[in-house]
Amino acid sequence: MTSPENVRRVACVGAGVIGGGWVAHFLARGYDVTAWDPAPDAGRKLRRLVDAAWPTLISLGLADGASPDRLTVTDTLEQAVSEADFVQESAPEKLDLKRDLLARLDAATPAGVVIASSTSGYPMTDMQTAAADPSRLVVGHPFNPPYLVPLVEVVGGEHTHASAVAWASRFYEIAGKSVITMDNEVPGFIANRLQEALWREALHMVANGEATVRDIDLSITEGPGLRWAVMGPMLTFALAGGEGGMAHMLDHFGPSLKSPWTRLEAPELDKQLYDAVVAGCDEAADGRSIADLVAERDRGVVEVLRATGRLDREGDSR
Amino acid sequence: MTSPENVRRVACVGAGVIGGGWVAHFLARGYDVTAWDPAPDAGRKLRRLVDAAWPTLISLGLADGASPDRLTVTDTLEQAVSEADFVQESAPEKLDLKRDLLARLDAATPAGVVIASSTSGYPMTDMQTAAADPSRLVVGHPFNPPYLVPLVEVVGGEHTHASAVAWASRFYEIAGKSVITMDNEVPGFIANRLQEALWREALHMVANGEATVRDIDLSITEGPGLRWAVMGPMLTFALAGGEGGMAHMLDHFGPSLKSPWTRLEAPELDKQLYDAVVAGCDEAADGRSIADLVAERDRGVVEVLRATGRLDREGDSR
């Protein structure tokens, strides 16, 4: 098995928005990329996606030798993976299709090579059932576009070997991604559970005429979204507690968990959960005081406001 | 009644994290600010908050004549509001307390002056019941910290006069905020419903040992949070549909609404909702093509990555 440091050729199977985004990312990081997609015009669309992303990737900084010319679109799945050091599957989100495809990929890929699925939420345990060697199959869940949003969530299934999970996590890090390695399979992993809750609430609001699509988007980009690029929802909320941090926030806003502010019922805020959240925030703060975190958030949000051009279009008095 | 353009003196009642953040914002925008809070050490804490925020406010750009010296902390509520052109209430989130306080503020504030509540989610209809003149009471819901996050959600109650809602929306705009004016009262308004859904899902995950606080925060700051500073969740998801936009995204991911990716049950994706979401995205795109939106998102995310220092700490190959 090639070590994560020595990967040279990556195969991307499925070349839609996500698969194509992976292709662009791996090309920019200096890999040879082979790609296959069964759609008749997939190759053309893929090259268009890569061309459109390339100026962005240049501005991010390319790896030595990176070039869109190092992409090969193959006629068959087997050609795409036969010499790959790593395989990224990004097929449509249908369980049967994923299950069959992963079995085909397993049959065609050199022994020992790790195969990752971009699935948005299927547990690998459910997808690896038809493969002869399920031990090398992992989830490597990216966010759109994979060439720009760093996060990848990595988790194995019941029949995945721990070494394959570790290999994939290390490889993604080397390839410039931010990795969360999960110990347990949770449908939707972590980030998708969070954004799916928000998305479903948004759909309910549209369905009930409570907000327009435009209001929903504006409420995030001018509101919480500015903070979330800088600091996650937990530490952000800890700062709503003032000098008392998360404990004070929970004392103050804990009762709001009973309020009809969303259609999602909250868990009971018992002592165990209260303590876990407070301790988790302390751990995440990692020695930074509330004042440190406030200063850090403020610096970050100012930079984000500046970077997104918002400082030019505020009140008359400016 | 003073016109929104001619407001000189703003009263902030309640000077905790949110009230203090409003004080800092209004000072930075060049207003005289009077503040009152019943806590014994509130004045000291408030000045500390303003001092801590001031360097940030300088970097954002102060209005002419803005100074922390234009803050007066008063001994009584009545002193704070007696000469105010606008009142912002930011008391603890308890309905009885808000109801009584708004009645007291109404009694002490000059006739015709608009009084806004920072409530995180109570409908004004439920809070205005004890006031002699409920017609001037509105919700003006900010995000923490109010001196930095632009969004304010404005909505009236059943007994609020439409002119008070319009006055408040206009005043906030002049004072440098981004305003969403809502026609109907929805508990939690818009942004809080969305972030509360995410927060409750996060609490469930901690309660069930599915993710740590640190993982939750990382999953947002390295993932969807980077996009949400630039483009809201609806248009962001439209781009997951590739050249087919939101319609293709719903075709592709619609079935995932049945998946257990969150504890929040989704609405039925019937034709009416499908059409409303697609049409809403078209309207929000406002003539921009999918390619335009992709380019805009990419430019924005690159700037956010740069602004938050992420370009310096990626893969070895960079």
Contacts between the chains, C-beta under 8 A, distances in Angstrom:
chain1	res1	chain2	res2	distance
A	16	B	242	6.1
A	17	B	239	7.6
A	17	B	240	6.0
A	17	B	241	7.3
A	17	B	242	4.3
A	18	B	240	7.9
A	29	B	315	6.5
A	29	B	317	5.4
A	30	B	317	5.6
A	45	B	242	7.9
A	45	B	243	7.6
A	52	B	291	6.8
A	52	B	294	6.8
A	52	B	295	7.3
A	53	B	298	7.1
A	56	B	298	4.5
A	56	B	299	7.4
A	56	B	302	6.0
A	59	B	302	5.6
A	60	B	302	6.3
A	60	B	305	7.5
A	60	B	311	6.7
A	61	B	311	7.1
A	61	B	318	5.5
A	63	B	315	7.9
A	63	B	317	4.0
A	63	B	318	6.6
A	64	B	317	7.4
A	92	B	252	6.5
A	93	B	252	6.6
A	93	B	253	6.5
A	93	B	255	7.5
A	93	B	256	6.2
A	94	B	255	7.9
A	120	B	253	7.3
A	120	B	256	6.6
A	120	B	261	7.7
A	121	B	256	6.7
A	121	B	259	5.6
A	121	B	261	4.8
A	143	B	223	4.8
A	143	B	224	6.4
A	143	B	227	7.6
A	144	B	227	8.0
A	144	B	236	7.8
A	144	B	239	6.6
A	144	B	240	5.1
A	145	B	294	7.8
A	145	B	298	7.1
A	148	B	226	7.9
A	148	B	298	6.1
A	148	B	301	5.0
A	148	B	302	7.1
A	148	B	305	7.6
A	149	B	222	7.5
A	149	B	223	5.9
A	149	B	224	7.8
A	149	B	226	5.6
A	149	B	227	6.6
A	149	B	301	6.9
A	150	B	222	4.8
A	150	B	223	7.7
A	150	B	226	7.7
A	150	B	310	7.0
A	150	B	314	7.0
A	151	B	218	7.7
A	151	B	219	6.4
A	151	B	222	4.1
A	151	B	223	3.6
A	153	B	219	7.2
A	173	B	315	6.9
A	174	B	315	5.8
A	174	B	316	5.5
A	174	B	317	7.1
A	175	B	315	5.7
A	175	B	317	7.5
A	176	B	314	4.5
A	176	B	315	3.0
A	176	B	317	6.7
A	176	B	318	6.2
A	177	B	315	7.4
A	178	B	218	7.2
A	178	B	222	4.0
A	180	B	215	5.5
A	180	B	218	6.0
A	180	B	219	6.0
A	180	B	222	8.0
A	182	B	211	7.7
A	182	B	215	7.8
A	184	B	209	8.0
A	184	B	210	6.9
A	186	B	205	7.6
A	186	B	210	4.7
A	186	B	211	7.4
A	187	B	259	6.4
A	187	B	260	4.7
A	187	B	261	5.7
A	188	B	259	7.0
A	188	B	260	7.3
A	188	B	261	3.2
A	188	B	262	6.5
A	189	B	219	7.9
A	190	B	205	7.0
A	190	B	210	7.6
A	190	B	211	4.8
A	190	B	215	5.6
A	190	B	216	6.3
A	190	B	219	4.2
A	191	B	219	3.8
A	191	B	220	6.6
A	191	B	223	4.3
A	191	B	224	6.0
A	192	B	261	5.6
A	193	B	201	5.5
A	193	B	205	6.7
A	193	B	261	5.7
A	193	B	262	5.1
A	194	B	198	4.9
A	194	B	201	5.5
A	194	B	202	6.2
A	194	B	216	7.0
A	194	B	219	6.6
A	194	B	220	6.5
A	194	B	224	7.4
A	194	B	262	7.8
A	195	B	198	7.4
A	195	B	223	7.9
A	195	B	224	4.7
A	195	B	233	7.0
A	196	B	256	7.7
A	196	B	261	4.3
A	196	B	262	4.4
A	196	B	264	7.7
A	197	B	197	4.3
A	197	B	198	5.4
A	197	B	200	7.2
A	197	B	201	4.0
A	197	B	262	4.1
A	197	B	263	7.4
A	197	B	264	4.8
A	198	B	194	4.9
A	198	B	195	7.4
A	198	B	197	5.4
A	198	B	198	4.9
A	198	B	233	5.9
A	199	B	233	6.0
A	199	B	237	6.7
A	200	B	197	7.2
A	200	B	257	7.0
A	200	B	262	6.3
A	200	B	264	4.7
A	200	B	265	7.3
A	200	B	266	4.5
A	200	B	267	7.4
A	201	B	193	5.5
A	201	B	194	5.5
A	201	B	197	4.0
A	201	B	264	6.5
A	202	B	194	6.2
A	202	B	233	6.0
A	202	B	234	6.6
A	203	B	257	7.7
A	203	B	266	6.2
A	203	B	267	5.3
A	203	B	269	7.5
A	203	B	273	6.6
A	203	B	277	7.0
A	204	B	266	7.8
A	204	B	267	5.1
A	205	B	186	7.6
A	205	B	190	7.0
A	205	B	193	6.7
A	206	B	273	6.6
A	206	B	276	5.4
A	206	B	277	5.8
A	206	B	280	6.5
A	207	B	267	4.5
A	207	B	272	7.8
A	207	B	273	4.8
A	207	B	276	7.3
A	209	B	184	8.0
A	210	B	184	6.9
A	210	B	186	4.8
A	210	B	190	7.6
A	211	B	182	7.8
A	211	B	186	7.4
A	211	B	190	4.8
A	212	B	280	5.8
A	212	B	283	7.7
A	213	B	234	4.7
A	213	B	276	7.9
A	213	B	277	6.5
A	213	B	280	2.7
A	213	B	281	5.7
A	213	B	283	6.8
A	213	B	284	5.2
A	214	B	280	6.8
A	214	B	283	6.4
A	214	B	284	4.5
A	215	B	180	5.5
A	215	B	182	7.8
A	215	B	190	5.6
A	216	B	190	6.3
A	216	B	194	7.0
A	216	B	232	6.1
A	216	B	233	6.8
A	216	B	234	5.6
A	217	B	231	7.0
A	217	B	232	2.4
A	217	B	233	6.8
A	217	B	234	5.1
A	217	B	235	5.6
A	217	B	284	5.9
A	218	B	151	7.7
A	218	B	178	7.2
A	218	B	180	6.0
A	218	B	232	6.6
A	219	B	151	6.4
A	219	B	153	7.2
A	219	B	180	6.0
A	219	B	189	7.9
A	219	B	190	4.3
A	219	B	191	3.8
A	219	B	194	6.6
A	219	B	232	7.5
A	220	B	191	6.6
A	220	B	194	6.5
A	220	B	228	5.1
A	220	B	232	4.6
A	220	B	233	5.9
A	221	B	228	6.7
A	221	B	229	6.8
A	221	B	230	7.0
A	221	B	231	6.6
A	221	B	232	5.1
A	222	B	149	7.5
A	222	B	150	4.8
A	222	B	151	4.1
A	222	B	178	4.0
A	223	B	143	4.8
A	223	B	149	5.9
A	223	B	150	7.7
A	223	B	151	3.6
A	223	B	191	4.3
A	223	B	195	7.9
A	224	B	143	6.4
A	224	B	149	7.7
A	224	B	191	6.0
A	224	B	194	7.4
A	224	B	195	4.7
A	224	B	228	7.5
A	225	B	225	7.0
A	225	B	228	3.3
A	225	B	229	5.0
A	225	B	230	7.9
A	225	B	232	7.1
A	226	B	148	7.9
A	226	B	149	5.6
A	226	B	150	7.7
A	226	B	229	5.3
A	227	B	143	7.6
A	227	B	144	8.0
A	227	B	149	6.6
A	228	B	220	5.1
A	228	B	221	6.7
A	228	B	224	7.5
A	228	B	225	3.3
A	228	B	228	5.6
A	228	B	229	7.0
A	229	B	221	6.8
A	229	B	225	5.0
A	229	B	226	5.3
A	229	B	228	7.0
A	229	B	229	3.8
A	229	B	304	5.2
A	229	B	308	6.3
A	230	B	221	7.0
A	230	B	225	7.9
A	230	B	308	6.0
A	231	B	217	7.0
A	231	B	221	6.6
A	232	B	216	6.1
A	232	B	217	2.4
A	232	B	218	6.6
A	232	B	219	7.5
A	232	B	220	4.6
A	232	B	221	5.1
A	232	B	225	7.1
A	233	B	195	7.0
A	233	B	198	5.9
A	233	B	199	6.0
A	233	B	202	6.0
A	233	B	216	6.8
A	233	B	217	6.8
A	233	B	220	5.9
A	234	B	202	6.6
A	234	B	213	4.8
A	234	B	216	5.6
A	234	B	217	5.1
A	235	B	217	5.6
A	236	B	144	7.8
A	237	B	199	6.7
A	239	B	17	7.6
A	239	B	144	6.6
A	240	B	17	6.0
A	240	B	18	7.9
A	240	B	144	5.2
A	241	B	17	7.4
A	242	B	16	6.1
A	242	B	17	4.3
A	242	B	45	8.0
A	243	B	45	7.6
A	252	B	92	6.5
A	252	B	93	6.6
A	253	B	93	6.6
A	253	B	120	7.3
A	255	B	93	7.5
A	255	B	94	8.0
A	256	B	93	6.3
A	256	B	120	6.6
A	256	B	121	6.7
A	256	B	196	7.7
A	257	B	200	7.0
A	257	B	203	7.7
A	259	B	121	5.6
A	259	B	187	6.4
A	259	B	188	7.0
A	260	B	187	4.7
A	260	B	188	7.3
A	261	B	120	7.8
A	261	B	121	4.8
A	261	B	187	5.7
A	261	B	188	3.1
A	261	B	192	5.7
A	261	B	193	5.7
A	261	B	196	4.3
A	262	B	188	6.5
A	262	B	193	5.1
A	262	B	194	7.8
A	262	B	196	4.4
A	262	B	197	4.1
A	262	B	200	6.3
A	262	B	264	7.3
A	263	B	197	7.4
A	263	B	264	6.0
A	263	B	265	7.4
A	264	B	196	7.7
A	264	B	197	4.8
A	264	B	200	4.7
A	264	B	201	6.5
A	264	B	262	7.3
A	264	B	263	6.0
A	264	B	264	4.0
A	265	B	200	7.3
A	265	B	263	7.5
A	266	B	200	4.5
A	266	B	203	6.2
A	266	B	204	7.8
A	267	B	200	7.4
A	267	B	203	5.3
A	267	B	204	5.1
A	267	B	207	4.5
A	269	B	203	7.5
A	272	B	207	7.7
A	273	B	203	6.6
A	273	B	206	6.6
A	273	B	207	4.8
A	276	B	206	5.4
A	276	B	207	7.3
A	276	B	213	7.9
A	277	B	203	7.0
A	277	B	206	5.8
A	277	B	213	6.5
A	280	B	206	6.4
A	280	B	212	5.9
A	280	B	213	2.7
A	280	B	214	6.8
A	281	B	213	5.7
A	283	B	212	7.7
A	283	B	213	6.8
A	283	B	214	6.4
A	284	B	213	5.2
A	284	B	214	4.5
A	284	B	217	5.9
A	291	B	52	6.8
A	294	B	52	6.8
A	294	B	145	7.8
A	295	B	52	7.3
A	297	B	145	8.0
A	298	B	53	7.1
A	298	B	56	4.5
A	298	B	145	7.1
A	298	B	148	6.1
A	299	B	56	7.3
A	300	B	307	7.7
A	300	B	308	5.6
A	301	B	148	5.0
A	301	B	149	7.0
A	302	B	56	6.0
A	302	B	59	5.6
A	302	B	60	6.3
A	302	B	148	7.1
A	303	B	307	3.7
A	303	B	308	6.4
A	304	B	229	5.2
A	304	B	304	5.6
A	304	B	307	5.5
A	304	B	308	6.8
A	305	B	60	7.5
A	305	B	148	7.7
A	306	B	307	6.7
A	307	B	300	7.7
A	307	B	303	3.7
A	307	B	304	5.6
A	307	B	306	6.7
A	307	B	307	3.7
A	308	B	229	6.3
A	308	B	230	6.0
A	308	B	300	5.6
A	308	B	303	6.4
A	308	B	304	6.8
A	310	B	150	7.0
A	311	B	60	6.7
A	311	B	61	7.0
A	314	B	150	7.1
A	314	B	176	4.5
A	315	B	29	6.4
A	315	B	63	7.9
A	315	B	173	6.9
A	315	B	174	5.7
A	315	B	175	5.7
A	315	B	176	3.1
A	315	B	177	7.4
A	316	B	174	5.6
A	317	B	29	5.4
A	317	B	30	5.6
A	317	B	63	4.0
A	317	B	64	7.4
A	317	B	174	7.0
A	317	B	175	7.4
A	317	B	176	6.7
A	318	B	61	5.5
A	318	B	63	6.5
A	318	B	176	6.4
